[in-house]
Amino acid sequence: MEQEQKFTIQIANASHQDFAQIICDEMESSAKARGTGIAKRSPDYIKEKMREGKAVIAFTEDGIWAGFCYIETWSHGEYVANSGLIVAPSFRKSGLAKNIKRKIFDLSQKLYPGAKLFGLTTGLAVMKINSDLGYEPVTYSELTQDEAFWAGCKSCVNYEILMSKERKNCMCTAMLYDPKEHKPKEEAAKDFVQRSKLYERFMKIKQWSLLKNLLRKEKVDMILAELGLTKLAKFKKEKLAK
Ligand SMILES: CC(C)(COP(=O)(O)OP(=O)(O)OC[C@H]1O[C@@H](n2cnc3c(N)ncnc32)[C@H](O)[C@@H]1OP(=O)(O)O)[C@@H](O)C(=O)NCCC(=O)NCCS
């Protein structure tokens, strides 16, 4: 019988700096594989987070790097983002991201008591993990308005979309955990389970409607098909044929 893989998840420190490059490489190649955008991070930035004790790193029992996430603060510490969540492909779908997120969530609250925790994501897995922690979907206006945070999006392939929407919307879904007024974790998680199909569809439709303004007509059907919205593609084709 296959043995369940065990991980150690710890607060990163200076001794982990050699892993910064592999972490950055994995972030980039995972984003490419998903065809989504990310705010790019340099190995030096990741090293700094490690030295400051503002990151969480996971290893297998054999010392193989397995996952990572770090803390960023905005609006003078009023807002905290747990960013750059990444799990090495061979260790995915075993609950590791969930455990890393829980650890960095606790660390964030310890380092910045009272701060609002938020995140931007295109991934359903991250939405699920965040909901389990008590995060709720919000509009972009409820996030930090710190220029430095939004400047981080400049390296994302979708930056043009964000700016064309005056920073009010983009491909990512915004989620927030406000320690002063948040639903009990169980309730937020239950809401997500009940609405997950709706969220998935909403994300696809939102991403499609943001994209279509930027695309030439001939690319539109292909994108619709990729998003699984084939009925909409057929409808559009029929409409164009008339
Ligand atoms: C997203 C990512 C971190 C998830 O890591 P993971 O260790 O596989 O996640 P977990 O096993 O902890 O899964 C957490 C939950 O999400 C669900 N999930 C995992 N991958 C999923 C996917 N691709 N689609 C939908 N749900 C998914 C799991 O079923 C689990 O739900 P459960 O609690 O009901 O069982 C990992 O796939 C990754 O590193 N991807 C590339 C980088 C990335 O997308 N980072 C997020 C940037 S915002």
The ligand as an ORCA input file, in Angstrom:
! r2SCAN-3c Opt
* xyz 0 1
  C      -3.393     25.978     -6.101
  C      -2.431     25.042     -5.356
  C      -1.593     25.860     -4.399
  C      -3.282     23.999     -4.597
  O      -2.363     23.161     -3.880
  P      -2.802     21.716     -3.316
  O      -1.821     21.319     -2.283
  O      -3.020     20.820     -4.445
  O      -4.214     22.076     -2.634
  P      -4.943     21.201     -1.503
  O      -4.642     19.754     -1.731
  O      -4.617     21.762     -0.165
  O      -6.460     21.463     -1.865
  C      -7.237     22.429     -1.227
  C      -8.678     22.316     -1.694
  O      -8.776     22.762     -3.037
  C      -9.256     21.723     -3.868
  N      -8.478     21.769     -5.127
  C      -7.159     21.505     -5.300
  N      -6.809     21.713     -6.581
  C      -7.943     22.100     -7.227
  C      -8.241     22.490     -8.569
  N      -7.306     22.490     -9.517
  N      -9.528     22.859     -8.866
  C     -10.487     22.878     -7.927
  N     -10.266     22.541     -6.612
  C      -9.025     22.155     -6.282
  C      -9.001     20.433     -3.120
  O      -9.895     19.427     -3.482
  C      -9.175     20.876     -1.699
  O     -10.549     20.925     -1.362
  P     -11.111     20.057     -0.117
  O     -10.622     20.780      1.091
  O     -12.585     20.118     -0.280
  O     -10.527     18.704     -0.247
  C      -1.513     24.273     -6.358
  O      -2.310     23.633     -7.318
  C      -0.494     25.178     -7.041
  O       0.602     25.397     -6.524
  N      -0.871     25.705     -8.224
  C      -0.016     26.638     -8.973
  C       0.139     27.963     -8.294
  C      -1.173     28.627     -7.959
  O      -2.153     28.518     -8.674
  N      -1.151     29.353     -6.831
  C      -2.254     30.148     -6.389
  C      -2.072     31.549     -6.824
  S      -3.377     32.566     -6.216
*
